[in-house]
Amino acid sequence: MNITRHSAIPVQQAVDESPTLARLSQLARQSSARMALVRPIIPAPLRKLVQPGVPEPDSWCVLVPHAAAAAKLRQLMPRMIKALQEGGEPVQAIRIKVMQSPH
């Protein structure tokens, strides 16, 4: 019986060697960078509720747990877009998605 043993590799190496994982890692970094730019605009009690979503070339999606949080973010959207653009992100629109709670 021939047993093949695979050696473990560091996670970052696995990410770097897989085009799919590398792209997902890049998107996560970009989304986190965008979140860092808008975080100061979001009221402190709401900050922990807002989750960064998928970045697209000219738009971005953020996730919130309920409609009240979405309504407040919609009021802040012009300021958020301006902060993103001033930070070098070419965002023209932000989509706000209310996350569905598990039933």
Rosetta silent file (secondary structure, phi, psi, omega in degrees, C-alpha in Angstrom):
SEQUENCE: MNITRHSAIPVQQAVDESPTLARLSQLARQSSARMALVRPIIPAPLRKLVQPGVPEPDSWCVLVPHAAAAAKLRQLMPRMIKALQEGGEPVQAIRIKVMQSPH
SCORE:     score description
SCORE:     0.000 S_00000001
   1 L     0.000  127.697 -179.857    0.000    0.000    0.000 S_00000001
   2 L   -97.463  116.978 -179.155    1.425    3.359   -1.063 S_00000001
   3 L  -104.441  125.113  177.804    0.606    6.147    1.418 S_00000001
   4 L   -98.328  127.701  178.648    0.980    9.697    0.235 S_00000001
   5 L  -108.357  131.056  178.121    1.658   12.235    2.921 S_00000001
   6 L  -102.544  133.864  177.209    0.872   15.842    2.306 S_00000001
   7 L   -90.125  146.729  179.214    2.758   18.465    4.199 S_00000001
   8 L   -73.366  146.572  175.547    0.886   21.451    5.558 S_00000001
   9 L  -122.871  154.160  178.179    1.519   24.835    4.027 S_00000001
  10 L   -61.759  149.413 -178.436    0.841   28.232    5.563 S_00000001
  11 H   -57.642  -44.640 -178.307   -2.566   29.708    4.812 S_00000001
  12 H   -61.250  -35.703  177.423   -1.093   32.756    3.083 S_00000001
  13 H   -66.003  -41.682  178.372    0.897   30.501    0.759 S_00000001
  14 H   -62.625  -41.410  178.636   -2.261   28.579   -0.117 S_00000001
  15 H   -63.598  -45.595 -178.561   -4.064   31.849   -0.816 S_00000001
  16 H   -63.895  -30.799 -176.755   -1.207   33.142   -2.969 S_00000001
  17 H   -87.398   -8.946  179.393   -1.083   29.931   -4.998 S_00000001
  18 L  -112.244  117.463  179.848   -4.813   29.822   -5.731 S_00000001
  19 H   -57.533  -37.895 -179.588   -6.163   32.474   -8.114 S_00000001
  20 H   -66.743  -48.357  179.062   -9.650   32.165   -6.610 S_00000001
  21 H   -65.812  -37.350  178.345   -8.480   32.519   -3.035 S_00000001
  22 H   -62.536  -41.384  178.948   -6.119   35.338   -3.990 S_00000001
  23 H   -65.677  -43.040  178.337   -9.025   37.242   -5.599 S_00000001
  24 H   -63.172  -39.784  178.123  -11.240   36.702   -2.549 S_00000001
  25 H   -63.845  -41.497  178.576   -8.438   37.900   -0.287 S_00000001
  26 H   -63.005  -43.864  179.453   -7.990   41.010   -2.455 S_00000001
  27 H   -63.817  -40.099  178.854  -11.733   41.767   -2.315 S_00000001
  28 H   -63.918  -42.570  178.161  -11.758   41.351    1.476 S_00000001
  29 H   -63.937  -42.892 -179.439   -8.824   43.750    1.857 S_00000001
  30 H   -64.488  -41.775  179.509  -10.462   46.303   -0.441 S_00000001
  31 H   -65.836  -40.617  177.113  -13.758   46.081    1.429 S_00000001
  32 H   -64.180  -38.198  178.217  -12.002   46.481    4.788 S_00000001
  33 H   -65.147  -40.454  177.829  -10.139   49.516    3.460 S_00000001
  34 H   -65.011  -40.970  179.233  -13.412   51.067    2.335 S_00000001
  35 H   -61.720  -39.621  179.061  -14.953   50.358    5.734 S_00000001
  36 H   -62.130  -33.495  179.661  -12.041   52.112    7.433 S_00000001
  37 H   -71.063  -34.104 -176.664  -12.728   55.216    5.329 S_00000001
  38 H   -96.946  -15.427 -176.754  -16.421   55.445    6.280 S_00000001
  39 H   -51.792  -43.478 -179.518  -16.255   54.200    9.882 S_00000001
  40 H   -63.017  -21.380 -178.878  -15.718   57.714   11.349 S_00000001
  41 H   -81.033  -29.290 -176.699  -18.921   58.898    9.646 S_00000001
  42 L   -77.581  131.296  178.097  -21.088   56.138   11.116 S_00000001
  43 L   -56.505  141.362 -175.096  -22.481   56.892   14.602 S_00000001
  44 H   -49.291  -46.425 -178.464  -20.661   54.889   17.285 S_00000001
  45 H   -64.220  -22.383 -177.206  -23.666   52.739   18.337 S_00000001
  46 H   -91.424  -20.961 -174.785  -24.207   51.725   14.708 S_00000001
  47 H   -54.561  -44.032 -176.456  -20.580   50.957   13.804 S_00000001
  48 L   -71.915  -13.116 -179.502  -20.543   47.449   15.217 S_00000001
  49 L   -90.592  -20.708 -175.732  -23.702   46.582   13.269 S_00000001
  50 L   -87.886  125.906  179.715  -22.419   47.563    9.817 S_00000001
  51 E  -112.289  134.319  177.149  -20.599   44.827    7.917 S_00000001
  52 E   -71.428  140.166  178.488  -18.587   45.510    4.769 S_00000001
  53 E  -108.862 -158.258 -174.964  -19.844   43.688    1.715 S_00000001
  54 E   -73.963  126.113  175.300  -18.503   42.978   -1.737 S_00000001
  55 E   -83.826  140.704  173.888  -16.641   45.846   -3.411 S_00000001
  56 L  -120.992  167.835 -175.084  -17.228   46.438   -7.097 S_00000001
  57 L   -52.324  -43.856 -177.134  -15.303   48.829   -9.345 S_00000001
  58 L  -123.189   12.008  177.926  -17.710   51.764   -8.906 S_00000001
  59 E  -147.272  172.705 -178.215  -20.011   50.617   -6.112 S_00000001
  60 E  -152.105  149.118  178.317  -19.972   48.908   -2.744 S_00000001
  61 E  -115.694  135.528  172.027  -22.417   46.957   -0.650 S_00000001
  62 E  -121.796  150.285 -176.422  -22.732   47.168    3.123 S_00000001
  63 E  -112.942  137.637  177.661  -24.794   44.847    5.290 S_00000001
  64 E  -133.122  157.335 -174.935  -26.905   45.827    8.280 S_00000001
  65 L   -82.940  -17.250 -177.135  -29.085   43.750   10.620 S_00000001
  66 L  -154.868  166.624 -174.979  -32.323   45.753   10.426 S_00000001
  67 H   -63.906  -33.006 -179.767  -34.252   48.423    8.537 S_00000001
  68 H   -63.313  -42.012  177.511  -33.600   51.150   11.127 S_00000001
  69 H   -64.969  -39.628  178.973  -29.839   50.827   10.607 S_00000001
  70 H   -63.458  -40.852 -179.898  -30.363   50.878    6.837 S_00000001
  71 H   -62.787  -43.301  179.910  -32.442   54.061    7.098 S_00000001
  72 H   -64.576  -42.834  179.495  -29.736   55.851    9.095 S_00000001
  73 H   -64.175  -35.305  177.861  -27.029   54.762    6.634 S_00000001
  74 H   -61.599  -35.781  176.885  -29.118   56.029    3.729 S_00000001
  75 H   -65.743  -33.529 -176.907  -29.085   59.461    5.385 S_00000001
  76 H   -88.535   -7.317 -172.094  -25.284   59.263    5.658 S_00000001
  77 H   -53.875  -44.765  179.214  -24.712   57.884    2.168 S_00000001
  78 H   -59.056  -41.730  178.221  -23.633   61.161    0.479 S_00000001
  79 H   -66.747  -37.413  179.465  -20.993   61.730    3.170 S_00000001
  80 H   -65.839  -44.272  179.456  -19.857   58.112    2.958 S_00000001
  81 H   -62.738  -42.747  178.951  -19.466   58.285   -0.826 S_00000001
  82 H   -61.435  -43.123  179.288  -17.533   61.553   -0.528 S_00000001
  83 H   -63.188  -40.086  178.407  -15.191   60.007    2.085 S_00000001
  84 H   -63.687  -46.565 -179.460  -14.581   56.995   -0.159 S_00000001
  85 H   -64.199  -41.269  178.246  -13.817   59.175   -3.173 S_00000001
  86 H   -67.134  -24.205  177.851  -11.507   61.420   -1.155 S_00000001
  87 L   -87.303    4.801  176.507   -9.772   58.261    0.061 S_00000001
  88 L    93.765    6.901  178.043   -9.052   57.188   -3.512 S_00000001
  89 L   -95.548  128.756 -175.720  -11.941   54.747   -3.987 S_00000001
  90 L   -82.654   43.540 -175.711  -13.916   55.317   -7.217 S_00000001
  91 L   -80.994  127.150  177.212  -17.271   54.574   -5.567 S_00000001
  92 L  -104.743  -19.676 -176.667  -20.320   56.225   -7.134 S_00000001
  93 E  -150.517  148.891  173.633  -22.972   54.282   -5.191 S_00000001
  94 E  -122.473  128.182  174.719  -23.407   52.318   -1.995 S_00000001
  95 E   -97.741  135.035  178.879  -25.981   49.557   -1.754 S_00000001
  96 E  -112.757  121.300 -178.883  -27.349   48.822    1.707 S_00000001
  97 E  -112.945  131.561  174.321  -28.622   45.311    2.292 S_00000001
  98 E   -87.425  122.427 -179.049  -30.612   44.233    5.331 S_00000001
  99 L   -71.110  139.677  176.802  -29.382   40.790    6.361 S_00000001
 100 L   -80.428  129.037  178.262  -32.033   38.143    6.730 S_00000001
 101 L   -80.699  144.254  178.807  -32.073   36.673   10.199 S_00000001
 102 L   -66.522  137.632 -178.111  -32.142   32.867   10.394 S_00000001
 103 L   -90.352    0.000    0.000  -35.584   31.581   11.244 S_00000001
